[in-house]
Amino acid sequence: MKIKHPLSAFAGCALLALASLTAAAQTGRLEGDVVKADTKEPIVGAEVQIERTDIKGSYPVKTDKKGHFLHAGVPYVGTYVVIVSAPGCQPDFAEVKGSQSEPIKFELRSGDGKKLSLADVRAIKSSGPKGGPQMSAGDQKKAMEEYEKKRTEVESKNKKMTEEHEAMKKRFEAGQQLMNAKDWNGAANEFAEAAKLDAEQKAVWQGLALALFNRGVTNYNESTKDLTNTAKKEAAKQDFNESINAIGKALALNEPELNDPQKGAQAKKSKVSFLKSKADAESLLATKLLVVEMADAAVKDYKEAIALADTPAEKAAFELKSAQTLYDAGKMDEAVSAYQALLQADASNIEALYWLGLAYASQGKFQESANTLQKFIDTAPANDSRVEGTKTVIKDLVVGNNLQPPKSEPSRGRAAPTKKKP
């Protein structure tokens, strides 16, 4: 077996290591000039970012008083993007090899002084012609112009959205202040303008719905003072309809949040509030303005609110509103059923007792009416303003229809009147 000379083996290793060291130590230079496109004047202090793209590496320099830049320490191998920016100019870039020896000339056009990142350059390249790692000067210019156009459009859109959002907030806050001052007309106008600026805000639509509802109530009340004034009644009808439309927008925006783990609980509460507003307006249209078909819509929305409500008291309040809507709309059979359901849940519900007694009378069930109204008297607080009038109603029912006088049941829990101190 032939044995290698130890010195020869060492020399071979040393030569190999030296060759590797020499290759790693080789560096190149990247230089160029930056001038203004229109005047060809050199741009002093322009920022030049030399970014390596095959592996990570960054080599920043600036132009001198002649607009010239030079970096003599970039690795000889590799691919680079040279990005140039300066105040008052559009940025530019060029793709080069590490062995580039010819100076690169940049002519910057007037612009906003934006600086490009390597990610921006990649975005620009992706919008240009495909098919090769390098773009021609013409393709690069075209891609740069397209990128700048899109960037300007996006920035303009974002600026407009920000301005509109701020304007919407001012309108919304003004609407809230006018609501607090009970200026329903002014509040409705402010919320309507806010909705034009940003139609994706639930609170804006809710505010508009409430302002329109209150304005409708005011118009209706004024119409009752002068029965010949049909204009106020029509205005009230329009306000209630527009209130329903507005709260419908809030409901639609709220719906996607119901299944959101973070927003679901609040969205549920919001939906109950929105449904109440909608049903209240529908109820008034049915009972005060004789748009009878709206009674069923109101009952439907009250029922949906009942299903979502958290507390028994809240559910009972909606049940009573639903029953009252049916009563006021003249749907006595349905109203009676609704009041009876309330009393099954709470036999001492004085509102259900009172209105059920009156509903029975409307149906011609006079004995049931007298008996139920007597239960109302036995249950209601002594200071309830309806008690004395109800006694008269019972007396008239008994005398007029030859009824058996209803028996009083004071043990049902009627609240005793408060004694005055001597």
C-alpha positions in Angstrom: 0.0 0.0 0.0 1.3 3.4 -0.9 1.4 5.8 2.0 0.9 9.5 1.2 3.4 11.9 2.5 2.0 13.7 5.5 3.3 17.1 4.3 1.7 16.7 0.8 -1.7 15.9 2.4 -1.4 18.9 4.7 -0.4 21.1 1.7 -3.5 19.9 -0.2 -5.8 20.8 2.6 -4.2 24.1 3.1 -4.5 25.0 -0.6 -8.2 24.0 -0.5 -8.9 26.1 2.5 -7.0 29.0 1.0 -9.1 28.7 -2.2 -12.3 28.8 -0.3 -11.2 31.7 1.8 -10.2 33.6 -1.3 -13.6 33.0 -3.0 -15.5 34.1 0.1 -13.4 37.2 0.4 -14.1 38.4 -3.1 -16.2 41.6 -3.2 -17.7 43.7 -5.9 -18.8 47.3 -6.2 -22.1 48.8 -7.0 -22.2 52.5 -8.0 -24.4 54.9 -9.9 -25.8 58.4 -10.2 -29.1 59.8 -9.2 -30.5 62.9 -11.0 -33.8 64.6 -11.4 -35.7 63.4 -14.5 -36.7 66.9 -15.7 -33.6 69.0 -15.0 -30.9 66.3 -14.9 -29.6 68.0 -11.7 -27.8 65.6 -9.3 -29.8 64.7 -6.2 -27.7 65.1 -3.1 -28.3 62.8 -0.1 -30.6 60.4 -1.9 -31.1 57.2 0.1 -29.8 54.1 -1.8 -30.8 50.7 -0.4 -28.9 47.8 -1.8 -30.9 44.7 -0.9 -29.6 41.2 -1.7 -32.4 39.0 -2.9 -30.9 35.5 -3.1 -29.9 35.6 0.6 -30.5 38.2 3.3 -28.2 41.2 3.0 -28.6 45.0 3.1 -26.1 47.7 2.2 -27.3 51.2 2.5 -25.5 54.3 1.2 -26.3 57.9 0.2 -25.4 60.0 -2.8 -22.7 62.6 -2.5 -22.8 66.2 -3.7 -22.6 65.1 -7.3 -25.5 62.7 -6.9 -23.1 59.7 -7.1 -23.2 56.6 -4.8 -20.7 53.8 -4.4 -20.6 50.7 -2.3 -17.4 48.7 -2.7 -18.1 46.1 -0.1 -20.9 44.0 -1.6 -20.2 40.3 -2.2 -19.0 39.6 -5.7 -21.7 37.0 -6.2 -25.4 37.3 -5.7 -28.4 39.2 -7.0 -29.5 42.6 -5.7 -32.2 45.2 -5.9 -31.0 48.8 -5.7 -33.8 51.0 -4.4 -33.4 54.8 -4.5 -35.6 57.4 -2.8 -35.3 61.2 -2.2 -37.6 63.9 -0.8 -40.0 65.3 -3.4 -39.4 62.4 -5.8 -40.9 59.1 -6.8 -38.8 56.2 -5.8 -37.2 53.9 -8.3 -35.3 50.6 -8.3 -33.1 48.4 -10.5 -32.2 44.8 -10.4 -28.5 44.0 -10.8 -25.9 41.2 -10.4 -23.1 41.5 -7.8 -20.5 41.6 -10.6 -22.1 44.8 -12.0 -19.4 47.1 -13.1 -21.2 49.7 -15.1 -22.7 52.6 -13.1 -26.5 52.6 -12.7 -28.3 55.8 -13.6 -31.5 56.8 -11.9 -33.7 59.6 -13.1 -36.3 60.4 -10.4 -39.5 62.1 -11.3 -41.4 64.4 -9.0 -43.4 62.7 -6.3 -44.2 62.4 -2.6 -40.8 61.2 -1.4 -42.1 57.7 -0.5 -39.6 55.0 0.3 -39.9 51.5 -1.2 -39.3 48.3 0.8 -38.1 45.1 -0.7 -41.7 43.8 -0.3 -42.9 46.8 -2.4 -40.5 46.0 -5.1 -41.7 42.4 -5.2 -45.3 43.6 -5.4 -44.3 45.9 -8.4 -42.5 43.0 -10.1 -45.5 40.7 -9.6 -47.7 43.3 -11.5 -45.3 43.3 -14.4 -44.7 40.8 -17.2 -44.0 37.2 -16.1 -41.5 34.8 -17.5 -38.1 35.8 -16.2 -36.2 36.9 -13.1 -35.3 40.2 -14.6 -37.4 43.0 -16.2 -36.3 45.2 -19.0 -36.0 48.9 -18.4 -39.2 49.5 -20.3 -41.1 46.8 -18.4 -39.7 48.0 -15.1 -40.8 51.6 -15.8 -44.3 50.4 -16.8 -44.6 48.2 -13.7 -43.4 51.1 -11.5 -46.0 53.5 -13.1 -48.8 50.9 -12.6 -47.7 50.4 -9.0 -47.6 54.1 -8.3 -51.1 54.5 -9.8 -52.5 51.7 -7.7 -50.7 53.0 -4.6 -52.1 56.5 -5.2 -55.6 55.2 -5.7 -55.4 53.2 -2.4 -54.0 56.1 -0.5 -56.7 58.4 -1.9 -59.4 55.9 -1.0 -58.0 55.4 2.5 -57.8 59.1 3.0 -61.4 59.6 1.8 -62.6 56.8 4.1 -60.8 58.4 7.1 -62.3 61.8 6.4 -65.8 60.3 5.9 -65.4 58.4 9.2 -64.4 61.5 11.1 -67.3 63.4 9.5 -69.7 60.6 10.4 -68.5 60.6 14.0 -69.2 64.4 14.3 -72.7 63.9 12.8 -73.4 61.0 15.1 -72.3 62.9 18.2 -74.4 65.9 17.1 -77.4 63.6 16.7 -76.9 62.3 20.2 -76.8 65.8 21.6 -80.0 66.7 19.8 -81.7 63.5 21.0 -80.8 64.5 24.6 -82.3 67.9 23.9 -85.4 66.1 22.5 -84.9 67.8 19.1 -86.2 64.8 17.2 -86.2 66.5 13.8 -82.6 67.8 14.2 -81.4 64.4 15.5 -83.0 62.6 12.6 -81.3 64.9 10.1 -77.9 64.4 11.7 -78.2 60.6 11.9 -79.4 60.5 8.3 -76.3 62.4 7.2 -74.1 60.1 9.3 -75.6 57.1 7.6 -74.8 58.6 4.2 -71.1 58.9 5.2 -70.9 55.4 6.7 -73.7 53.0 6.2 -72.0 50.1 8.1 -72.5 51.5 11.6 -75.3 49.8 13.7 -75.4 52.7 16.2 -76.1 55.2 13.5 -79.1 53.3 12.2 -80.4 52.7 15.7 -80.1 56.4 16.5 -81.9 57.3 13.3 -84.7 54.8 14.1 -85.2 56.2 17.6 -85.2 59.8 16.4 -87.8 59.0 13.7 -89.9 57.1 16.1 -90.0 60.0 18.6 -90.7 62.5 15.8 -93.5 60.2 14.7 -95.0 60.2 18.2 -94.8 64.0 18.3 -96.5 64.3 14.9 -99.2 61.8 15.9 -99.9 63.7 19.2 -100.2 67.0 17.3 -102.7 65.3 14.9 -105.0 64.4 17.7 -105.3 68.0 18.8 -106.7 69.0 15.4 -108.5 66.1 13.7 -108.7 67.9 10.5 -104.9 68.1 10.3 -104.3 65.0 8.2 -100.8 66.2 7.2 -99.5 65.5 10.7 -101.0 62.0 10.7 -99.4 61.2 7.4 -96.1 62.6 8.6 -96.3 60.3 11.6 -97.1 57.3 9.4 -94.0 58.1 7.3 -91.8 58.5 10.3 -92.8 55.2 11.8 -92.2 53.4 8.4 -88.8 55.0 8.0 -88.0 54.1 11.6 -88.8 50.5 10.8 -86.5 50.6 7.7 -83.7 52.2 9.7 -83.8 49.6 12.5 -84.0 46.9 9.8 -80.5 48.1 8.6 -79.2 47.8 12.2 -80.6 44.3 12.5 -79.0 43.2 9.2 -75.6 44.5 10.3 -75.9 42.9 13.7 -76.8 39.4 12.3 -73.2 38.2 11.3 -72.0 39.0 14.9 -74.4 36.7 16.6 -72.2 33.6 15.9 -69.0 35.4 16.8 -67.6 34.0 20.1 -66.4 37.4 21.2 -69.3 39.6 20.0 -72.2 37.1 20.2 -73.4 38.0 23.7 -73.5 41.7 23.0 -75.0 41.1 19.6 -77.8 39.2 21.2 -78.7 42.1 23.5 -78.5 44.5 20.6 -80.9 42.3 18.6 -83.4 42.4 21.5 -83.2 46.2 21.6 -83.5 46.5 17.8 -86.5 44.2 17.7 -88.3 46.1 20.4 -87.8 49.4 18.5 -89.1 47.8 15.3 -92.1 46.2 17.0 -93.0 49.4 18.9 -93.2 51.3 15.6 -95.2 48.5 13.9 -97.5 48.5 16.9 -98.2 52.2 16.7 -98.9 52.0 12.9 -101.4 49.2 13.6 -103.2 50.7 16.7 -103.0 54.4 16.2 -102.8 54.9 12.4 -105.0 51.9 11.5 -102.5 50.1 9.4 -104.0 46.9 10.8 -101.7 44.4 9.0 -98.8 45.8 11.0 -100.2 44.2 14.1 -99.1 40.7 13.1 -95.6 42.1 12.2 -95.4 43.7 15.6 -96.4 40.5 17.4 -93.9 38.5 15.4 -91.1 40.8 16.4 -92.1 40.9 20.0 -92.2 37.1 20.1 -88.7 36.9 18.6 -87.5 39.4 21.3 -89.1 37.2 24.0 -87.2 34.2 22.8 -83.9 36.1 23.0 -84.5 38.1 26.2 -82.5 37.1 29.3 -84.8 37.8 32.2 -88.4 36.7 33.0 -89.3 40.4 33.7 -88.1 41.4 30.2 -90.0 38.5 28.6 -93.2 39.4 30.5 -92.9 43.0 29.3 -92.7 41.9 25.7 -95.6 39.5 26.2 -97.7 42.3 27.5 -96.8 44.6 24.6 -97.7 41.9 22.2 -101.1 41.3 23.9 -101.8 45.0 24.1 -101.1 45.4 20.3 -103.6 42.7 19.6 -106.2 44.3 21.9 -105.7 47.8 20.5 -105.9 46.4 16.9 -109.3 44.9 17.7 -108.0 41.3 17.6 -109.9 40.3 20.8 -109.7 36.5 20.5 -105.9 36.6 20.1 -105.6 39.2 22.8 -107.6 37.2 25.3 -105.4 34.2 24.6 -102.3 36.3 25.2 -103.5 37.8 28.5 -104.5 34.3 29.7 -101.0 33.0 29.0 -99.6 35.9 31.0 -101.8 35.0 33.9 -100.9 31.3 33.8 -97.3 32.4 34.3 -98.2 35.0 37.0 -101.8 35.1 38.4 -101.2 38.5 40.0 -100.2 40.3 36.8 -102.4 43.3 37.3 -101.9 44.6 33.7 -103.1 41.2 32.3 -106.0 41.2 34.7 -107.2 44.7 33.8 -106.9 44.3 30.1 -108.3 40.7 30.0 -111.4 42.0 31.9 -111.9 44.7 29.3 -111.3 42.2 26.5 -114.0 39.9 27.9 -116.4 42.8 27.9 -115.6 43.5 24.2 -116.4 39.8 23.5 -119.8 40.1 25.3 -118.5 37.8 28.1 -119.8 40.2 30.8 -119.7 37.8 33.8 -116.1 36.8 33.0 -115.3 40.5 32.6 -116.8 41.5 36.0 -115.0 38.6 37.7 -111.7 39.4 36.2 -111.9 43.1 36.8 -112.8 42.3 40.5 -109.5 40.3 40.7 -107.7 43.3 39.3 -109.2 45.5 42.0 -108.2 42.9 44.7 -104.7 42.7 43.4 -103.8 46.2 42.3 -102.2 48.7 44.7 -104.8 51.0 46.4 -103.2 54.0 44.7 -103.6 52.6 41.2 -105.6 55.4 39.4 -107.7 52.8 37.6 -109.2 51.1 40.7 -112.1 53.6 41.2 -113.1 53.6 37.5 -113.0 49.9 37.4 -115.5 49.7 40.3 -117.9 51.8 38.3 -117.4 49.5 35.3 -118.2 46.4 37.3 -121.3 48.1 38.8 -122.5 49.0 35.3 -121.9 45.4 34.0 -123.8 43.9 36.9 -126.8 46.2 36.7 -126.9 46.4 33.0 -126.6 42.7 32.4 -128.3 41.3 35.5 -125.1 39.6 36.6 -124.1 38.0 39.9 -121.9 40.5 41.7 -118.3 39.2 41.7 -116.8 38.3 45.0 -113.9 40.3 46.4 -110.8 38.4 47.4 -108.7 40.8 49.4 -106.4 38.0 50.5 -104.8 38.0 46.9 -102.1 40.3 48.1 -103.4 43.8 47.4 -100.8 46.3 48.7 -102.0 48.3 51.6 -102.0 52.1 51.3 -99.1 53.9 52.9 -100.1 55.6 56.2 -99.3 59.2 56.6 -97.4 60.3 59.7 -99.4 62.4 62.2 
